[in-house]
Amino acid sequence: MSKTNNPDVTSIVLYDRWLLVVIAILLAFGLLMVASTSIVISEHQYGQSFHFFFHQLFYLILGIAAGIIVVQIKTSYWQQISLALLILSIGLLFLVLLPGIGRQVNGSMRWLGFGPFGLQVSEFVKLTMIVYLAGYLVRQEKQVQNQIRGFLKPLMVLVVITFLLLREPDFGAATVILVTSLGMLFLAGVRIWQFIVLLTGVAVILGILAVSSPYRLARLTTFLNPWANQFDSGYQLTQSLIAFGRGGWFGVGLGESIQKLFYLPEAHTDFLFAVLTEELGLIGGLFMILLFSLLVWRALYIGYRCFSIGQRFSAYLAYGIGLNIALQVMINIGVNTGVLPTKGLTLPLMSYGGSSLLMICIMLALLLCIDHEYRLVQFGFRIYD
């Protein structure tokens, strides 16, 4: 990095302050809610109240440490290793399916075990697919915009990754990665008719996959009328809706949730938002949605600014990160409120889950790095020497 002129360095704002504040608030609330929602189940399973809290805190510290390293790495380096990251992620997806290597939890082979810790491979693939596709769109931008083969090449990669994810099975992660990738292709300027045809095809395929599996079909039909089977397949959703109803406008008070007392399964993971609204009410829930909206807006705005000065790889990265977070938030809250069928997706930065928290921290550190490089360019620094 070198300077092209002599700006007043003391006047440089190195990072997006709004983004940093929003991330800090979400992380703090997330840690608080993990403690609140898991205290009873932690006591029951491990004999001490804060097992899940300390586990989440460990991954938060690890995520912050990884983020500090990531913000020091130029985005150009990510572009150079984008293909290697894709190959690594596909290799890990194969590896996790091998008996004796992959760790099975709740009937799904999604984790690689490292002693007491595990890596959920699909969370890693969410990041690597964004990095790979951003690099591909920069290299093949004209081909993507003007030729059908430029559009089809990344789709073949998506088919492989989606197939491997469905073998675990992890329908939720496959949907997020697929829709995020389609959104990035759309923003890259793919022809509208191609996009509409593909989107229709994807919708049909996802629909077939949803009804072809008994447990997915049960989730789909239950979500339409959970009260018809409120003590069986609709139990989780009805308990979530009860939590929303108990919360009212201002909630029953932090730590005072009844639904987390073994009524609502996965209260500290997939259904944390339901307990949050029970304890903090509609106002608290809307405040969290506002924070996530600000986070996604800043990501997309950073992408737009980078695109305007020709930093296309950085722009596509920021777009992909913003779309990925937005989709996960919408799906998680949609599931909690009964708007969408039940899927195993955590609420980014808040739900219990070490792999998810670690990868989201890395994504956001990468976003801060992108914004940092944009600001340096605006102040006359060369960053690609």
C-alpha positions as CSV (number, residue, x, y, z in Angstrom):
1,M,0.0,0.0,0.0
2,S,1.3,3.5,-0.9
3,K,0.1,7.0,-0.9
4,T,-0.6,9.0,-4.1
5,N,-0.8,12.3,-2.2
6,N,-0.6,13.6,1.3
7,P,-4.0,13.6,2.9
8,D,-4.5,14.5,6.5
9,V,-4.2,11.0,8.0
10,T,-5.7,12.1,11.3
11,S,-9.0,12.9,9.5
12,I,-9.4,9.4,8.1
13,V,-12.2,7.3,9.6
14,L,-10.8,3.8,9.1
15,Y,-13.9,1.8,9.5
16,D,-17.7,2.1,9.2
17,R,-18.7,3.2,12.7
18,W,-22.4,2.4,12.2
19,L,-21.5,-1.1,11.1
20,L,-19.2,-1.6,14.1
21,V,-21.9,-0.4,16.5
22,V,-24.6,-2.6,15.0
23,I,-22.3,-5.7,15.1
24,A,-21.4,-5.0,18.7
25,I,-25.0,-4.6,19.8
26,L,-26.1,-7.8,18.1
27,L,-23.2,-9.8,19.5
28,A,-23.9,-8.5,23.0
29,F,-27.6,-9.2,22.8
30,G,-26.9,-12.6,21.3
31,L,-24.6,-13.6,24.1
32,L,-27.2,-12.4,26.6
33,M,-30.0,-14.3,25.0
34,V,-28.0,-17.5,24.7
35,A,-27.4,-17.3,28.5
36,S,-31.1,-16.6,29.1
37,T,-32.5,-19.3,26.8
38,S,-30.0,-22.1,27.7
39,I,-29.7,-21.8,31.4
40,V,-32.3,-24.4,32.3
41,I,-31.4,-27.0,29.6
42,S,-27.7,-26.4,30.5
43,E,-28.4,-27.2,34.1
44,H,-30.4,-30.3,33.2
45,Q,-27.9,-31.7,30.7
46,Y,-24.5,-30.7,32.2
47,G,-25.3,-29.9,35.9
48,Q,-24.2,-26.3,35.6
49,S,-26.1,-23.3,34.3
50,F,-23.8,-21.7,31.9
51,H,-22.3,-24.5,29.8
52,F,-23.8,-23.2,26.5
53,F,-23.0,-19.6,27.4
54,F,-19.3,-20.3,28.0
55,H,-19.2,-22.4,24.8
56,Q,-20.7,-19.6,22.8
57,L,-18.3,-17.1,24.5
58,F,-15.3,-19.2,23.5
59,Y,-16.4,-19.2,19.8
60,L,-17.1,-15.4,20.1
61,I,-13.5,-14.8,21.3
62,L,-12.3,-17.1,18.5
63,G,-14.4,-15.3,16.0
64,I,-13.1,-11.9,17.1
65,A,-9.5,-13.1,17.0
66,A,-10.1,-14.5,13.5
67,G,-11.8,-11.3,12.5
68,I,-8.7,-9.2,13.6
69,I,-6.6,-11.4,11.3
70,V,-9.0,-11.2,8.4
71,V,-9.2,-7.4,8.4
72,Q,-5.4,-7.3,7.9
73,I,-5.6,-9.4,4.7
74,K,-6.1,-7.6,1.4
75,T,-9.2,-8.5,-0.5
76,S,-7.0,-9.2,-3.6
77,Y,-5.6,-12.2,-1.7
78,W,-9.0,-13.6,-1.3
79,Q,-9.5,-13.3,-5.0
80,Q,-6.3,-15.2,-5.6
81,I,-7.3,-18.1,-3.4
82,S,-11.0,-18.2,-4.3
83,L,-10.8,-21.3,-6.5
84,A,-8.6,-23.1,-3.9
85,L,-11.2,-22.3,-1.2
86,L,-14.0,-23.8,-3.4
87,I,-12.0,-27.0,-3.9
88,L,-11.3,-27.2,-0.2
89,S,-15.0,-26.8,0.7
90,I,-16.1,-29.4,-1.8
91,G,-13.5,-31.8,-0.3
92,L,-14.8,-31.1,3.2
93,L,-18.4,-31.8,2.0
94,F,-17.3,-35.2,0.7
95,L,-15.3,-35.8,3.9
96,V,-18.2,-35.1,6.3
97,L,-20.3,-37.8,4.6
98,L,-17.7,-40.5,5.3
99,P,-18.6,-42.9,8.2
100,G,-16.2,-42.5,11.1
101,I,-15.1,-39.0,10.0
102,G,-18.3,-37.0,9.9
103,R,-20.1,-36.5,13.2
104,Q,-23.8,-37.3,13.3
105,V,-26.1,-35.0,15.3
106,N,-29.9,-35.4,15.3
107,G,-29.7,-37.7,12.3
108,S,-27.6,-35.4,10.1
109,M,-24.0,-35.7,9.1
110,R,-23.0,-32.0,9.1
111,W,-20.0,-31.8,11.4
112,L,-16.3,-32.6,11.4
113,G,-15.2,-33.4,14.9
114,F,-12.0,-32.0,16.5
115,G,-12.0,-33.4,20.0
116,P,-14.7,-31.6,22.0
117,F,-15.3,-29.1,19.1
118,G,-16.9,-29.4,15.7
119,L,-17.0,-27.6,12.5
120,Q,-20.3,-27.4,10.6
121,V,-19.0,-27.6,7.0
122,S,-22.1,-25.9,5.5
123,E,-21.2,-22.7,7.4
124,F,-17.8,-22.7,5.9
125,V,-19.2,-23.4,2.4
126,K,-21.5,-20.3,2.7
127,L,-18.4,-18.1,3.0
128,T,-16.3,-19.9,0.3
129,M,-19.1,-19.9,-2.2
130,I,-19.4,-16.2,-1.9
131,V,-15.7,-15.7,-2.4
132,Y,-15.5,-18.1,-5.3
133,L,-18.5,-16.6,-7.1
134,A,-17.2,-13.0,-6.6
135,G,-13.9,-14.0,-8.2
136,Y,-15.7,-15.8,-11.1
137,L,-18.0,-12.8,-11.8
138,V,-14.9,-10.5,-12.0
139,R,-13.1,-12.9,-14.3
140,Q,-16.0,-13.8,-16.5
141,E,-18.3,-10.7,-16.2
142,K,-18.8,-10.2,-19.9
143,Q,-19.4,-13.9,-20.5
144,V,-21.9,-14.0,-17.7
145,Q,-23.8,-11.0,-19.1
146,N,-23.7,-12.0,-22.8
147,Q,-23.3,-15.8,-23.1
148,I,-25.4,-18.7,-21.7
149,R,-22.2,-20.7,-20.9
150,G,-21.0,-18.0,-18.6
151,F,-24.2,-18.3,-16.7
152,L,-24.2,-22.1,-16.6
153,K,-20.6,-22.7,-15.4
154,P,-21.2,-21.5,-11.8
155,L,-24.6,-23.4,-11.8
156,M,-22.7,-26.7,-12.3
157,V,-20.7,-25.9,-9.2
158,L,-23.9,-25.1,-7.3
159,V,-25.5,-28.4,-8.4
160,V,-22.5,-30.3,-6.9
161,I,-22.6,-28.4,-3.7
162,T,-26.4,-28.6,-3.4
163,F,-26.3,-32.3,-4.0
164,L,-23.7,-32.9,-1.3
165,L,-25.6,-30.6,1.2
166,L,-28.8,-32.6,0.6
167,R,-26.9,-35.8,1.3
168,E,-26.2,-34.7,4.8
169,P,-29.1,-33.6,4.8
170,D,-29.0,-29.8,5.1
171,F,-31.9,-28.3,3.1
172,G,-31.7,-24.9,4.8
173,A,-28.0,-24.3,4.1
174,A,-28.5,-25.5,0.5
175,T,-31.4,-23.0,0.0
176,V,-29.4,-20.1,1.5
177,I,-26.3,-20.8,-0.7
178,L,-28.4,-21.3,-3.8
179,V,-30.4,-18.2,-3.4
180,T,-27.4,-16.1,-2.4
181,S,-25.6,-17.2,-5.5
182,L,-28.5,-16.5,-7.7
183,G,-28.8,-13.0,-6.2
184,M,-25.1,-12.3,-6.9
185,L,-25.6,-13.5,-10.5
186,F,-28.5,-11.2,-10.9
187,L,-26.6,-8.2,-9.6
188,A,-23.7,-9.1,-12.0
189,G,-26.1,-8.3,-14.9
190,V,-27.2,-11.8,-16.1
191,R,-29.9,-11.6,-18.8
192,I,-33.4,-11.4,-17.3
193,W,-34.9,-14.2,-19.3
194,Q,-32.1,-16.6,-18.3
195,F,-32.6,-15.6,-14.6
196,I,-36.3,-16.1,-14.8
197,V,-36.0,-19.5,-16.4
198,L,-33.4,-20.6,-13.9
199,L,-35.4,-19.2,-10.9
200,T,-38.5,-21.1,-12.1
201,G,-36.4,-24.3,-12.5
202,V,-34.9,-23.9,-9.0
203,A,-38.3,-23.3,-7.5
204,V,-39.7,-26.4,-9.1
205,I,-36.7,-28.5,-8.0
206,L,-36.8,-27.2,-4.5
207,G,-40.6,-28.0,-4.4
208,I,-40.0,-31.6,-5.6
209,L,-37.2,-32.0,-3.0
210,A,-39.5,-30.7,-0.3
211,V,-42.4,-33.1,-1.1
212,S,-40.2,-36.1,-2.0
213,S,-38.9,-36.5,1.6
214,P,-41.4,-37.6,4.3
215,Y,-39.9,-35.4,7.0
216,R,-39.7,-32.3,4.7
217,L,-43.3,-32.9,3.6
218,A,-44.5,-33.2,7.2
219,R,-42.8,-29.9,8.0
220,L,-44.4,-28.2,5.0
221,T,-47.9,-29.4,5.7
222,T,-47.6,-28.7,9.5
223,F,-46.5,-25.1,9.0
224,L,-49.8,-24.5,7.1
225,N,-51.9,-25.5,10.1
226,P,-49.7,-26.3,13.1
227,W,-52.7,-26.3,15.5
228,A,-54.1,-29.4,13.8
229,N,-51.1,-31.4,15.2
230,Q,-50.1,-29.2,18.1
231,F,-48.9,-32.1,20.3
232,D,-47.1,-33.9,17.4
233,S,-45.5,-32.4,14.3
234,G,-46.9,-28.9,15.0
235,Y,-45.6,-28.8,18.6
236,Q,-42.5,-26.7,18.1
237,L,-44.3,-24.0,16.0
238,T,-47.3,-23.8,18.3
239,Q,-45.0,-23.3,21.3
240,S,-43.1,-20.6,19.4
241,L,-46.4,-18.8,18.6
242,I,-47.4,-19.1,22.3
243,A,-44.1,-17.3,23.2
244,F,-44.9,-14.5,20.8
245,G,-48.4,-14.2,22.3
246,R,-47.1,-14.1,25.9
247,G,-44.6,-11.4,25.0
248,G,-47.1,-8.7,24.2
249,W,-45.8,-5.2,23.6
250,F,-42.9,-5.1,26.1
251,G,-42.4,-8.7,27.1
252,V,-42.5,-10.6,30.4
253,G,-38.9,-9.4,31.4
254,L,-35.4,-10.6,30.6
255,G,-34.9,-14.2,31.9
256,E,-38.6,-14.6,32.7
257,S,-39.6,-16.8,29.7
258,I,-41.8,-19.8,30.4
259,Q,-41.5,-21.3,27.0
260,K,-37.8,-21.9,27.4
261,L,-38.6,-24.2,30.4
262,F,-38.6,-27.3,28.2
263,Y,-41.8,-26.3,26.4
264,L,-40.0,-24.9,23.3
265,P,-37.4,-27.2,21.8
266,E,-34.2,-25.6,20.4
267,A,-35.0,-22.4,22.3
268,H,-31.3,-21.4,22.4
269,T,-30.7,-22.2,18.7
270,D,-33.3,-22.1,15.9
271,F,-36.1,-20.6,18.1
272,L,-34.1,-18.0,20.1
273,F,-36.0,-15.2,18.4
274,A,-39.3,-16.5,19.8
275,V,-37.9,-16.4,23.4
276,L,-36.4,-13.0,22.8
277,T,-39.9,-11.6,21.8
278,E,-41.4,-13.4,24.8
279,E,-39.0,-11.7,27.2
280,L,-38.6,-8.3,25.4
281,G,-41.9,-8.1,23.6
282,L,-42.8,-6.9,20.2
283,I,-40.8,-3.7,20.7
284,G,-37.7,-5.8,21.5
285,G,-38.3,-8.0,18.5
286,L,-38.7,-5.0,16.1
287,F,-35.5,-3.5,17.5
288,M,-33.6,-6.6,16.6
289,I,-35.1,-6.6,13.1
290,L,-34.1,-2.9,12.8
291,L,-30.5,-3.8,13.7
292,F,-30.3,-6.6,11.2
293,S,-31.8,-4.3,8.6
294,L,-29.1,-1.7,9.3
295,L,-26.5,-4.4,9.0
296,V,-27.7,-5.7,5.6
297,W,-28.2,-2.1,4.3
298,R,-24.6,-1.2,5.3
299,A,-23.3,-4.3,3.5
300,L,-25.2,-3.6,0.3
301,Y,-24.2,0.1,0.5
302,I,-20.6,-0.8,0.9
303,G,-20.9,-3.0,-2.2
304,Y,-22.5,-0.2,-4.2
305,R,-19.8,2.2,-3.3
306,C,-17.0,-0.2,-4.2
307,F,-18.8,-0.9,-7.5
308,S,-18.9,2.8,-8.3
309,I,-15.1,3.1,-8.2
310,G,-14.4,-0.1,-10.0
311,Q,-13.6,-2.4,-7.1
312,R,-15.8,-5.2,-8.5
313,F,-14.5,-8.1,-6.5
314,S,-15.0,-6.2,-3.3
315,A,-18.4,-5.1,-4.5
316,Y,-19.6,-8.7,-5.2
317,L,-18.2,-9.9,-1.9
318,A,-20.1,-7.3,0.0
319,Y,-23.3,-8.0,-2.0
320,G,-22.9,-11.7,-1.3
321,I,-22.3,-11.2,2.5
322,G,-25.3,-8.9,2.7
323,L,-27.6,-11.3,0.8
324,N,-26.4,-14.3,2.9
325,I,-27.1,-12.6,6.2
326,A,-30.5,-11.2,5.0
327,L,-31.7,-14.6,3.9
328,Q,-30.7,-16.3,7.1
329,V,-32.4,-13.6,9.2
330,M,-35.6,-13.7,7.1
331,I,-35.8,-17.5,7.1
332,N,-35.1,-17.8,10.8
333,I,-37.7,-15.2,11.8
334,G,-40.1,-16.5,9.2
335,V,-39.8,-20.0,10.8
336,N,-40.3,-18.6,14.3
337,T,-43.4,-16.7,13.3
338,G,-44.9,-19.5,11.3
339,V,-44.6,-17.7,7.9
340,L,-42.1,-20.3,6.6
341,P,-41.8,-24.1,7.1
342,T,-39.4,-25.2,9.9
343,K,-35.7,-25.3,8.9
344,G,-32.6,-25.7,10.9
345,L,-31.1,-22.2,10.4
346,T,-29.7,-20.1,13.2
347,L,-30.2,-16.4,13.7
348,P,-26.9,-14.9,12.7
349,L,-24.8,-13.4,15.6
350,M,-27.4,-14.4,18.1
351,S,-28.4,-18.1,18.1
352,Y,-26.2,-20.7,19.9
353,G,-23.9,-22.4,17.4
354,G,-20.1,-22.1,17.3
355,S,-19.5,-22.7,13.6
356,S,-22.2,-20.2,12.6
357,L,-20.9,-17.5,14.9
358,L,-17.3,-18.1,13.8
359,M,-18.1,-17.8,10.1
360,I,-20.3,-14.8,10.5
361,C,-17.6,-13.0,12.4
362,I,-15.2,-13.8,9.5
363,M,-17.7,-12.5,7.0
364,L,-18.3,-9.3,8.8
365,A,-14.5,-8.8,9.3
366,L,-14.1,-9.2,5.5
367,L,-16.9,-6.6,5.1
368,L,-15.0,-4.2,7.4
369,C,-11.9,-4.8,5.4
370,I,-13.7,-4.1,2.1
371,D,-15.0,-0.8,3.6
372,H,-11.5,0.0,5.0
373,E,-9.9,-0.4,1.5
374,Y,-12.6,1.7,-0.1
375,R,-11.9,4.5,2.4
376,L,-8.2,4.3,1.8
377,V,-8.7,4.7,-1.9
378,Q,-10.9,7.7,-1.3
379,F,-8.1,9.3,0.6
380,G,-5.6,8.7,-2.2
381,F,-3.9,5.5,-1.1
382,R,-3.0,2.7,-3.5
383,I,-3.9,-0.6,-2.0
384,Y,-3.1,-3.0,-4.9
385,D,0.6,-2.3,-5.3
